[in-house]
């Protein structure tokens, strides 16, 4: 595995642990922001679609394994999010608007994709109410969180580049 | 070179779908993998989640409560609330009879546990992780309670941690009764802080009535689930449904008790004739 691979893997593990222990327990209205999705989006923005989809798959599987739904459901939507964000690959370190918009679009795609698979699987959790609630909260939260997560992820990736 | 990410995208999407399809079947081949992740990430969650809770508690705590004291207090409050619940509805004799009928144990064998993490899956899922697992005697399918009432049921148990399906998750369902009338029905999760009561026998449902577990292999009887918020008008249906507010504050759980299995030792006694 390359140094970038290790760094991205570490970012995924940290994101999943922080998501479960801290972010999901924040007393925020609606559904919690998705830090894992945001990290996938930022990695993809900085490194392109290839790294984006691989990061999305790895982080998604890890998040899936720790939760109570079928394996691969979050992986699927994070892969999609990683690809879409990767298409906009850019040096976004100075920008707020590009990461925010990308985060919002990725979150919308992720929530809709997750719900679509839920409908196919006849998942009782996929209700209209839950879908609207997720769209109304996860999307704005991810839009706000993405620009904040850019500097730390960029710093980690830059460190790896310098060592190479 | 330009086509490679697209190829990778398709490959990983297919891999995800295949995994989902395999995992959706009975007897998933991935259970050992989940156990492995629970065993490795569970302690990490406990450490990080414990630290995060400690910071949160340090900020919000007024008194300096040791775990034990807090647990004792919760237990007393639990017992008191359950007594109140049984006695507050209807007259004392009916409540006493209901109590006996429910076969309610006076003391539940409770294992204290701390909530260290929560599961959301983009807001569709309602689970929490506790810092007690197989080694502490926790098994899948045990009830979890807080001072206010039923919190959920353990669904996956790792060596050091366990995952609890919360009462308001739509996957959650439990046999239940109305504490006031004793009518039997089913309580199902219906999103954050909400549950749905489906009464399977004829009879009135009033707003403010308390829904308690009826007792089964999984749930100890008489655990308070929620309070009826509004009754749905039914047009000639056999069942009646109502929206229920879950009593336990599922959004800010800290310390909970896991009800350890209690095998019934003797035959149940019939009620004395009045």
Interface residues (C-beta under 8 A of the other chain):
Chain A: X16 X17 X18 X19 X20 X21 X22 X24 X25 X27 X30 X31 X32 X34 X37 X48 X49 X50 X52 X53 X54 X56 X57 X60 X61 X62 X63 X64 X65 X66 X67 X68 X69 X70 X71 X72 X73 X74 X75 X76 X77 X79 X80 X83 X86 X110 X111 X114 X115 X117 X118 X121 X123 X124 X125 X126 X127 X129 X130 X133 X134 X137 X138
Chain B: X4 X5 X6 X8 X9 X12 X13 X15 X16 X17 X18 X19 X20 X22 X23 X24 X28 X30 X33 X34 X37 X38 X41 X44 X45 X48 X49 X52 X115 X116 X117 X118 X119 X120 X121 X122 X123 X124 X125 X127 X129 X155 X156 X163 X165 X169 X170 X171 X191 X192 X251 X252
